[in-house]
Amino acid sequence: MPTIGVEEITPTETHEGTGNSDIDALFSGFKYSSDVGANTTTLTYSFATSDSIYSADDIRGYGASDTEPYNGLAGVSENVKSLFKLAIDDLTRFSNFVGQEVPDAGDSAGTIRLAWTSFKENEEDDTVAWAYLPGPHYVGGDIWLQSEA
């Protein structure tokens, strides 16, 4: 699966849920589409750097300023990358998910992107990490670690 542009949306489809409210609480109503003709879902992932580009689209992206990519954007360490790759490998062992690392360069990146940010909703915000779920937007799959938690 090739890298995607920062203003491209990885195909998703609606997800009805399992009927178990404990599990369904984790779903956004969307899931990434399966590979054509296969029982797997291959998603690319990349590790953003301070030079990475994110969508500035006001509706589907991060807007022009004052959000995650514009507040202390930084790449993760090699140790964090190794731990993330181990988690991807573990997911592959018990699910139909296949992760494929791709470069995060220029206007292309993985569907799943991992980076540090100093962005906070407010001064009392003690969130240490968050992610955007699949859906019809460019931010889906972005994972943010709070650098000032």
C-alpha positions in Angstrom: 0.0 0.0 0.0 1.6 3.3 -1.0 1.9 6.4 1.2 -1.1 8.7 1.2 -1.0 12.4 0.7 -1.7 14.6 3.8 -5.0 15.6 2.1 -6.2 12.1 1.1 -8.6 10.0 3.1 -7.9 6.3 3.6 -11.1 4.4 2.6 -13.5 3.8 5.4 -16.9 2.3 5.8 -19.6 2.4 8.4 -19.3 0.0 11.3 -22.5 -1.1 13.0 -20.8 -2.4 16.2 -20.9 -5.7 18.0 -23.9 -5.2 20.3 -21.5 -5.2 23.3 -21.6 -1.7 24.7 -18.2 -2.2 26.4 -16.6 -2.9 23.0 -18.8 -0.6 20.9 -17.8 2.4 23.1 -14.4 2.2 21.4 -15.8 2.7 17.9 -16.5 5.9 16.0 -19.0 4.4 13.7 -16.4 4.0 11.0 -13.7 1.4 10.3 -10.9 1.3 7.7 -12.0 -0.7 4.7 -10.6 -4.2 4.1 -8.1 -4.8 1.3 -9.9 -5.6 -1.9 -10.6 -9.4 -2.2 -8.9 -10.1 1.1 -9.8 -10.6 4.8 -7.2 -8.2 5.9 -6.9 -4.5 6.4 -3.5 -3.0 5.5 -2.7 0.4 6.9 0.5 2.4 6.5 2.1 4.1 9.4 4.8 6.7 9.7 6.7 8.7 12.3 6.3 12.5 11.9 9.2 14.9 12.4 9.3 18.6 13.1 9.4 19.1 9.3 6.3 17.0 8.6 3.4 18.5 6.8 -0.2 18.2 8.0 -3.4 19.3 6.3 -4.4 22.9 7.0 -7.9 22.3 5.7 -10.4 24.0 8.1 -13.0 21.3 7.9 -11.2 17.9 7.4 -7.7 18.9 8.6 -6.1 20.8 11.4 -6.9 24.3 10.2 -4.2 26.9 9.7 -2.9 27.3 13.2 -3.3 26.7 17.0 -3.7 22.9 16.9 -1.4 19.9 17.3 1.0 20.3 14.4 1.5 24.0 15.1 2.5 23.6 18.8 5.8 21.9 19.5 5.6 19.2 16.8 8.5 16.8 17.2 9.4 13.3 16.2 9.5 10.4 18.6 12.7 8.7 19.7 14.1 5.4 18.2 13.0 3.7 21.4 9.4 4.9 21.0 9.5 3.8 17.3 10.6 0.3 18.4 7.9 0.0 21.0 5.3 1.2 18.4 6.5 -1.4 15.9 6.2 -4.1 18.6 2.6 -3.1 19.2 1.9 -3.2 15.5 3.4 -6.7 15.3 1.2 -7.8 18.3 -1.9 -6.5 16.6 -1.0 -8.4 13.4 -0.8 -11.7 15.5 -4.4 -11.6 16.7 -6.3 -9.6 14.1 -6.7 -9.1 10.4 -4.6 -5.9 10.6 -1.4 -5.5 8.6 0.8 -2.5 9.3 3.4 -1.3 6.8 5.9 1.5 7.6 6.3 4.2 5.1 8.4 7.4 5.0 6.8 10.6 6.4 8.2 13.1 4.0 7.0 16.0 2.0 3.2 15.8 1.3 3.0 12.0 1.9 2.7 10.0 5.1 1.2 6.9 6.6 -2.5 6.7 7.5 -1.3 6.3 11.1 1.1 9.0 12.2 2.8 9.2 15.6 4.3 12.5 16.9 4.8 14.7 20.0 3.0 17.9 20.5 2.8 20.6 23.2 -0.8 21.4 22.2 -3.3 21.6 25.1 -7.1 22.4 25.0 -6.6 24.5 28.2 -4.1 24.9 31.0 -5.9 22.3 33.2 -5.7 19.7 30.5 -3.7 16.7 31.8 -4.2 14.4 28.8 -1.0 12.6 28.0 -2.0 11.1 24.6 -4.9 11.0 22.1 -5.7 9.7 18.6 -8.2 10.5 15.9 -10.4 7.7 14.8 -11.1 6.6 11.3 -13.6 8.7 9.4 -14.1 11.1 6.5 -11.3 13.5 7.5 -7.6 13.9 7.0 -6.7 13.6 10.7 -8.0 10.1 11.1 -5.2 7.8 12.4 -3.1 10.6 13.8 -1.7 9.7 17.3 -0.4 12.5 19.5 1.8 12.3 22.6 1.7 15.3 25.0 5.2 16.6 25.4 4.3 18.8 28.4 2.2 16.5 30.4 
